Amino acid sequence: MGHHVQVITDSTADLSPQLREQYHVGLIPLYVQLGEKAYRDGTEIQPAQLFDYVAQTGQLPKTSMPTPADFAAAFRSVIERGDDVLFIGIGASLSGTVQAARLAAEAFPPGRVRVVDSENLSTGVGLLVLRAAEQAAAGRTLDEIVAHLQAAVSHVRTSFIVNTMDYLYKGGRCSALQNVVGSLLRIRPRIEVVNGRLEVADKLLGARSKALRALLDWCLQDQNRIDRHRLFVTHVACPEEAEALAGELRQALPDANVLITEAGAVISSHCGPQTIGILYMVK
């Protein structure tokens, strides 16, 4: 009989405490630094504090990955109770988190801790995490779940509209933005995750409502391939728009399970307020 698999993710997966509890998902937070003080994402800091800080200081917060000790402690508690660990983290092109988790895993007996690079961010990671948790609950082995996830990574579709480019640009996470910044036009880029990196997929002019429509159209062009089991609308400080967008998705895809989540402080630090995205998987 194999060990039970404990799925763990980092705080950038943007899964609500309710979802993590429902699916028994463990969490290792990243850190957000405001001035000299570092806070654990999700437990010690919320996005609202972060935007206040930016408004007051004109400085963007810094973010940092979990420490080796954070990973070691989380993994050890699972191994000691006799379970295996599956850690799924933010894409390795966007953060050193997965690399740090792999280093931490080497301290444990071979095969007991496995690390999967989601090649994604926010609930793009969350989609993979919940799928893994469902498989763990069904009694799949660590190797089976890892194989399934590695095949599923390329099925995740992630796109979001950012309201201000300052955060992504200053944070250096989206190199393609250099071409867009400096333009005097009110451009709202639609960002997409392509091969684990952030790309500017569309440069949308004019009203925000037009940008939201473009985001919805981007999703619905895949209509026949969309996995209806779970789609996310994930937002930074724009709950009404998230509700409206989710309503449109539910209308277009009546059999789909559309969930709304709010991004945590690390994702908010890089994307800025009023960012909104649709994240789903294709069959």
N, C-alpha and C positions, 0 to 999 in steps of 0.2 A: 504494500500500500504506500503510495507516494505521500509526501508532505502536503499539507494545505498550502496554497500560495497566498501570501499577503501582498496586495497591490499597494504601492506607495507612489505618490507623485510629488511635484513641487508646487508652490503656491501660484505659479504662472498659469496653471491649468484652469484657473478661474471657475472651479467647481464650488458651488455653495456648500456651507457646512451641512445642510440638509441632504444634499446629494451624496456627499462623502460619507455621511453616516448611513444612509440607506444602502450604499454599496460597499460599506466597510473598507473605505480607501484611506490609507495613511497619508500624512502630509508632512513634508519638510519645507519650511518657508525659506524664501530668499529674503534679502535685507534691503531696506530703503534707507538711505542716509540723508538726513536733513541737517545741514551744517555739520556739527561734530558728532551728532548722535545717530546711532543705527537702530532701526526698528524692524521687528519681524513682520513681514508682509502678512496681512490678514488678521493677525492676532493683536499686534501692537500699533498698527497704523491702517487707516482707511484712506481712500482716495481724496476725500474732502479736505483732510488735514494737509495733504500734499499740495493741493491747488492753492490753499491759503498761503502756504509757505512760498510758492512760486510768485503769487501776487504780491506778497510782502517784500520778498528779497530780490526778485528778478532772476533768481538762480534756479536751475533745474536740479531736482534731487539726483543723487547717484544711487545706483542699485548694485548689489553684489550678491554673489551666489552663496549657498549654504557653506559652512566651514566643513573641513574633513571630519571634525568631531561631531557635527550635526548628523552627517550621514552615518558615521560609525555607531552612534548611540541608537539611531532609529533602526538600523539593520540588526544590531546586536539584540535588541529587545525581541525582535521577531524570531531570530535564529534560536535564541535561548528558550523560547517557548515551543520550539520544535517545528516551526513553519519555514517555508522558503520565501524569499523576497523577490518581487519583481518591481523594479523602479523604472518609471517612464517619465522622462523629463523634457523640458523645453529644448527645441532644436539646437544641436551642437554648433551650428553656424551663428546662432544668436546669443549664446551664453556658454560659459565653461561648466555649467551645472552637471551635464551628463558625463563629461570627462572626469570631474571630481568624484562623481558617484562610482565610476568604474575603478578609480584608484582606491576608494574606500572598500569596494567589493573584494579587492585582492586580499584583504586581511581575514576573509572568512573561508571556510572549507569550499573547495572547488564545486561549482554547480549549485551552491545554495543561494547565491545572490546574482540575479541577472539584471542587466541594465539595457533599456531600449531607448534609442534616440527617436523622438517623435517626428523630428524634422519639421516641427510646427510650433505654434505658440497659442496661448489662451485656450479656449475650449476646443481648438484643433487638437491639442494635447488631451483635453478632457474627454473627447469622443473615444480616443484610443484607450484611455484609462478605464472608462466605464465598460467598454467592450471586454477588456481584460478582466475586470471585476466580475462581470457576468460569467465569463468562462471559469474563473476561479471558483465561483459559487456552484458551478455545475461539476466541479471536481476534476477539471483538466489539470494535467501536470505542468510544471514550470516550462519544460521544453516545448510542450504543445502550444501553450499560450504565447510564448516568445515567437514561435514559427508563424502563428496566426497573425500576430501583431506586425511582424516584419513585412508580411504580405499586405497588411492593411494600411501601412503608413502612406503609400502612394494613392490611396483611395480618399484621403481627407481633402476637402476643399475649404479653403479659408480666404475670405476677402472682407475688407473693412474700409469704411470711409473715415478719413481724419478731417477734423474741422480746422485745425491749425497745424501747419507743418513744422512749427518751431520745435516741438518735442522730438519728433522722429529725426529731424535734421540735426539738432544739437546733440542728440543721443548717439548719432553715428550708426544707427541700426539699419538705415536704408540708403545705401550709397547712390541709388538711382535718383534720389531726391535732389542731388546737386543741380541737375538740369532744370528742375522745376522751381526751386527756390530763387528768389530774386525777381521772379516774374511779378509784375505789379497787378496782374489780373487776379481776381478771387478764384483761384483754382482749388478745387477740393479733390485731391487725388484719391482714386480707389486703389488700395494696396492689395496685392494678392501674394500668398505664399507659393513660391515656385521653387521646387527642388530644395526646400529648406531655407530659402532666403526670401527677404521681402522685396517685391518688385512693384514699380508703379505700373498698374495695368491700364489705367484710364486717367486722363486729366480732365475733370469735369468742371465746366464753367457754370456760373449762375447759381440759381437758388438751391438751397440744401435739399428741398423736396425732389429736385431733379436728380441729385446725387443718390438719394435713397431709392428712387425708382430704378436707377442704373444698377444699384446693388441687388435689388429684387430681380431684375431682368437677368443679371449675371447668374443668379442661383437657378431661376426657372428655365433657363436654356437647357439645363441638365435634367429637366423634369422626369423623363422616363428612367433615368439611371439613379435618381436620388434614393438613398436608403431611408425609408420612412420611419424606421425604428426610433430615430432621434436626430433632431436638428437643433442647433443653438442659435439664438439671437443674443449676442453678447455686447454690452455697452459700457461706456464710461460716462456716468452722470447724465444720462438722457433717458430716464425710464419711460416717459410717455411715448417717445419715438420708438423705443424697443417694443412696447405694447402694440403700437400701430403696425409696425413691420411684422411682428409675429402674427397679428390678425390677418394681414394680407397673405402671409405664407399659409396659414391654416385654411384660408378661403381657397387658395390655389391648389393646396395639397390636403384635402379634407381627411385623408387617412394618416397624416403625418403627426408625430409626437414632437411639437415645437416647444422648446424650453427657453426661458429667458434667464440669463445670468448677468451679474454685474462684474466687470473686471476688477481685479485686485490692484493694490498700490503699485506693484512693479510694472505690470502691463500699462497702467494709467500713466506712470512716469515716462514711458517711452512713446505713448500714443497721444496723450493729452485729453482734455475734457471733450465731451460730445463726439467721441469716436464710437462708431457702431458697426457691427459686423454680422455676417451670416456664416455659420460654419456647419458643414454637413459631410456625409460620406456618400460615395457612389458605390453601387453594387459591383 
